[in-house]
Each structure stands twice: as structure tokens, then as C-alpha cells.
Amino acid sequence: MVLTDAATPGRGAYDAVIVGAGVIGASIALALSRSGWKTLNVDREGMPGHGSTSASAGILRVHAASRDAVVLAAEAIPYWENWADFVRLPVGERLAEFRRCGSVIFGDGSGYGERAAATLASLGEPHERWTAERLAERLPFFDLHAFGPPALPDDDDFGRETDVMIPGALYTPSSGFVADPALAAQNLMAAARLEGADCALRTTVVEIRRKGGRVLGLTLGDGRRIDCPVVVNAAGPHSAAINRMAGVEEGMRVRSRPIRQELHQIPAPPGVDFLADGLHVVDGDLGINFRPEAGNAILVGGNGAACDPIVEVADPDAHDPAVSAAVWDRHVLRLARRVPELRIPSRPSGVAGLYDITDDWLPIYDRTDLDGFYVAVGTSGNQFKTAPLVGVLMAALIAAAESGRDVDTTPLVIRGEHTGRDIDLSTYSRLRQVDHGLVTTVNG
């Protein structure tokens, strides 16, 4: 329900207020609501999922070099596989759909593929090592020369010819994507509303009120004051500003910040049914990441290549949502090297969004030094896949901390209901040591 004057919350109307109604904030609302909490999400956008969630590539994948990342992803995939049973919406509601296509990961010279394969093997997660011959058989419309390392289009090395071929790749069959990430957030929010949750859209937060080291509630941009014992920051690119508002940044060893990211859409080559025959491709050799898209198109974005600048955004409210010609050229010209029959449109098409990232690209799921104030931040670009699980984890963390457990000294370990593996939340602590060498996959 959207708050109106007739539904203005009074003192103590909510057990928890969640700042943000993207896929993470909506998931937290659902998990808390199903635990009997009365929740309210506040979001500056006009619909759930219309912030950074709508700029997500919607990739669901299990490959990672980190054991913790694989454990989290593998535990989350079954939620997407059984989405209708999870959200429990009335028959006839339009639901987000998980489309399994598999992922193929080309090496980038860093050894990431080998480390990811070893991690998957140690956990018994399905994967295959594809030979060059298998790649050519499965992807006959690809040029499988090794063009790397990635370069910018105006670099002298961009477009150079090479006789070296990609020797093989890592393949994971369980991966796929959700074509409409915003719809997934809307499904989660609708499910939370069925449990009694409220959602206030086109609403900003101007104050986190506190006293004596405890959160008291918040003040909205229209002057309304909401008293509540728990506030959860899931504000995406506005997370850092909300943390500063709450005065908790100084107590965080790891922080988040907003950056600009672009995804571009381009028609598949003539005669290629990429929606049916394509895969999610992590192309470290070219520094791109792409997947099939509805309408027989290809959705392509960056892969965190060293040559690609990170564009930090000082003011998220001043963000320009138009895609840029420079980034379009970077992504699409690289894609054209891998898919040589690609026909490049004269006008860029895609979405430019803001992502909330941390220095090591791991999210923070934790309490803060302000009692009652919790964070689920730094999730953009690689945690869409775990969103349904994040709500479960945050609800358990909040319940434990509000019951008096010191989760800093005794971190919460949660047994996954799908895999039976332990999920150690200290991995996602605000107090962890930043691993600057962590390799991640943007948009994947």
C-alpha cells in the first residue's frame, strides 16, 4: 500500500522501516513481514525496483573464486527456480521468470577461471571445462581468437590481429538470468504487502533520528516523522548518504559508494537465434559480459577491466540516465570482435544506472554502531542473484541483534535450507578487512 494522508503512520506504527524498495529492500520487507514484523519501505522512485535494480543485468550465476560467494549464490538459486512458490502471489499476477541458459567464462590471464573451477569442484557444484573444440562447436558464430588484454577503442592495440586462440573455458550449467529485474522487486514488494507491509513511494528521507546511541526513527521529506526501533539501510546508490545521515560511517571499516554503469542492447546477428542458442558470457579476454535478451537481442556491459574507468558519482540525484556514445563504443565494438557478424545500430540503446559498490565488491550485511540501524549495502552489480536470500539473512541478523546477541563478537552463522551449507555473516561484516585483490564480475 502506498502511504496517503489517510494512511499516515503514527508513533510506533512500524517495527522496522526499510530505506529502499529495490530488490534488496523488498526482499528484507518480505522476510521481516513473514516473521511477524510490521514494516514500511520508503523509496524515492515511483515504483519498487525502479532505482539501481532496473539497471541490473539480472544475471543469476554460481561461479566465483570465493567459497563464500559460491555458497551464497548456490543457496539463492532455488528461490528463483521456484519463484511462484516463494512469492505466493495470487494466480494471474505477472511474475519474474528465471531463464536458465548457462554461463561460459573466458579467461583473462588472472587465473580467475581456474580458481573458480577449483572452488566449484570443492563444493560439488556442477561445472565443465570446455575445450577450444567444444567452444567452437557450441558457439559457431563467435570469433574465438584471444584478443586480450582488454583495451579502449582509441588504443593502438584495439583491433589488432592475432593468431592466438582461446584455449578453452569454464562452463556452469545452472546459471541464467531474469530479463525484468524490476518486476522481481515488484513481486517481492507485492508479497510483502500481502503480509501487511506498507510502501511509501516518491518519498525521501531527510533525517535519521537517534538518541543515546539508539535509532529513534526517521523524518521524511514532507515533514512526517516515523518512530520505529529498527531502520534498515537498503538505499542502493543513496546508501552512503543515508549512512552519513545516521552518523555510522566512521564505525565502518568497509564503506560503499555510488558509481555509474551502463548496459547496452544490440540485435543479434542475422540468422543467429541468440535467445535460444546463446549463453551468458563472461569474456575477461575482451572485458565484457553479455547475455541473451528478449527480442533476440544481446545485452552487454563491462566486466571491470583495468583499462575501463570507474566513474564515481558525487551526487546521485544529479545522475544523467542517458547512455553515452563513448561507453556504447567500448562495449559494442568489443562485442563485435567476439561476434563478427554483429550489425551495429547507428544510435545507442540501453540503460545507464547507478550502482552501490564497496572497495572489495562484497556487500555489507550487518548492524552498525548505532543500535537498531542496519545496513544491506554495496550490493549492486553482483548481488541481484542472491536477493531473495538476503532478506532471509537480514531478518535473522536483525532478530538476533535485537534479542541482545552481540553479532560483532559472536557472528551469526546460518544453515542454508536448500544446500545445507553454513553461511557465515562475518564475511559481510562492516568491520572486515578489505580484500583489494578480490576479483569480481560486474553485472554478473
Stockholm file with secondary structure:
# STOCKHOLM 1.0

chainA/1-444         MVLTDAATPGRGAYDAVIVGAGVIGASIALALSRSGWKTLNVDREGMPGHGSTSASAGILRVHAASRDAVVLAAEAIPYWENWADFVRLPVGERLAEFRRCGSVIFGDGSGYGERAAATLASLGEPHERWTAERLAERLPFFDLHAFGPPALPDDDDFGRETDVMIPGALYTPSSGFVADPALAAQNLMAAARLEGADCALRTTVVEIRRKGGRVLGLTLGDGRRIDCPVVVNAAGPHSAAINRMAGVEEGMRVRSRPIRQELHQIPAPPGVDFLADGLHVVDGDLGINFRPEAGNAILVGGNGAACDPIVEVADPDAHDPAVSAAVWDRHVLRLARRVPELRIPSRPSGVAGLYDITDDWLPIYDRTDLDGFYVAVGTSGNQFKTAPLVGVLMAALIAAAESGRDVDTTPLVIRGEHTGRDIDLSTYSRLRQVDHGLVTTVNG
#=GR chainA/1-444 SS CBCCGGGCCCTTCCSEEEECCSHHHHHHHHHHHHTTCCEEEECSSSSTTCSGGGGCCCEECCCCSSHHHHHHHHHHHHHHHTHHHHHCCCTTCCCCCEEECCEEEECCSSSHHHHHHHHHHHHTCCCEEEEHHHHHHHCTTSCCBCCCSCCCTTSTTTTCCCCCBCCEEEEETTCEEESCHHHHHHHHHHHHHHTTCEEECSCCEEEEEEETTEEEEEEETTSCEEECSEEEECCGGGHHHHHHHHTCGGGCSSCEEEEEEEEEEEECCTTCCHHHHCCEEEETTTTEEEEEETTTEEEEEECCCTTSCCEECSCGGGCCCSCCHHHHHHHHHHHHHHSTTCCCCSSCCEEEEEEEEETTSCCEEEECSSBTEEEEESCTTTCGGGHHHHHHHHHHHHHHHHTTCCTTTSCCEEECTTTCCEEEGGGGCTTSCCCTTCCCCTTC
#=GC SS_cons         CBCCGGGCCCTTCCSEEEECCSHHHHHHHHHHHHTTCCEEEECSSSSTTCSGGGGCCCEECCCCSSHHHHHHHHHHHHHHHTHHHHHCCCTTCCCCCEEECCEEEECCSSSHHHHHHHHHHHHTCCCEEEEHHHHHHHCTTSCCBCCCSCCCTTSTTTTCCCCCBCCEEEEETTCEEESCHHHHHHHHHHHHHHTTCEEECSCCEEEEEEETTEEEEEEETTSCEEECSEEEECCGGGHHHHHHHHTCGGGCSSCEEEEEEEEEEEECCTTCCHHHHCCEEEETTTTEEEEEETTTEEEEEECCCTTSCCEECSCGGGCCCSCCHHHHHHHHHHHHHHSTTCCCCSSCCEEEEEEEEETTSCCEEEECSSBTEEEEESCTTTCGGGHHHHHHHHHHHHHHHHTTCCTTTSCCEEECTTTCCEEEGGGGCTTSCCCTTCCCCTTC
//
